[in-house]
Amino acid sequence: MALPEVEEATNHFAFSVPNKGKLKGFAWAWNERVVLKRPRVPNPRVLAVRVANQGQKEALLSAEPEKFFTEPHYEGFPAVLVRLEAVSVADLKVLLAEAWRCMAPADLSTKKKRKA
């Protein structure tokens, strides 16, 4: 919530930023398929976080598989799943700021960079 114009979802754990009249999600609780053919359920130990592109996703997945993973549902989608117990608060702050930057409008993202 410390990032500019962040909105928290009211019906589930997720964070978005407005961009061109729509909310663009950048972090949310991972909904895990626990039982085949049953609805997915939120897993509070894992956070899904947007990344800039597939290259960044692959770099994170290969560099630190104990922290980051993916599943077939996210194939081709620029996001990684983050094991919260495996990342530090400092790491998480960086991940969330980068995820926000991926989804924020350019003018808002530029303002944030100038302040940093």
N, C-alpha and C positions, 0 to 999 in steps of 0.2 A: 504493500500500500504506500510505500515511501516514494515510488516512482510516479512521475506526473500523470494525472488523469486516469489512474488505474481504477477499475471497477471490479468488485467482488461479486460473483454470481449469488443470487438469492436462494437458489434451489439445490445447489451442489457446490463442492469445493473447486473453484476455478477463478482465474483472474484474467481480465481482458483490458484492452485499451481501445478507445474509439478511433476509427480511421475511416474517412470518407463515409460517414453516416452509419457505419456498422461497428459492432464490437468485435474485435479480433483477439481471440484467446491466445495467451502465451504460456500459461501454466495451469495445470488441472490435475486432480487426483486420477490416477490410473484406474480404469474400470477393468478388472480382471475377469476372465472367463474361468470360473471355478468349476462349474458343472457344464458339460457339453450340452448344447441346445437349451440352456437356461440363460436368463439375462445375466449380463456382466454385473459385478459388484465392485464398489469402490475399495481399493486397497490403500489404506492410509499410510503405509510404509513406503509407497512408491509415488513419485511425482512425474508427470509427463511435462516436458519442457520443449518449447519450440527452439529450433536452431536455424541458422541462416540458410543452409542448403544440405544436400545429400553428402557433399564432401566433408563438411564439418561433422555431420552425424557419424559418418564412417570413421573419422579421425577419433572422435570421443569413444566410440564403441571399441575400436581396436587398441587405443592407448590405455584405457582403464575399465576393463570389463567387470571388475568387481564393483564399480560405481554405476556404470551405464549399461543398459541392455535395450533390446527391442523385441518385438513379437510380430507375427505375420500381419496383424491388424494395422500396424504402422509401416508396412512395406511401401516404399516410395514416398512416404510422408516425412517432411523435415522436422522430426521431433525425436527425442530420446527419452527413455524411461530411466529415472534416477532413484537408486536405492538410498533413501534418506539417511539410514544409519551409517552409510559408507562415505558420505560427504561431510565436509566441515561447513560451518556456518559461512565462512568466508567464500568457500567454493560455491555454495548455494546462492549467495548474493551476486556473484559474478554471473552465474548461469541465468538467474532471473533478470538481471540487467540486460544481458545479451538477448534473451528471449523477448523482453519488452521492446528492445531496439528493433528486432526483426519485424514487429507488428505495429509499432507506433508510426504515425505519419512523419514524413521526413522533417518537416519544420519543427515538430515537437522533439524528435530524436536529436536534431542538431542543437536545440536549446539545451538539452540535457548534457550533451557532450561539452558544450562551452562552459557549463557550470562545474563540471568535474575536474 
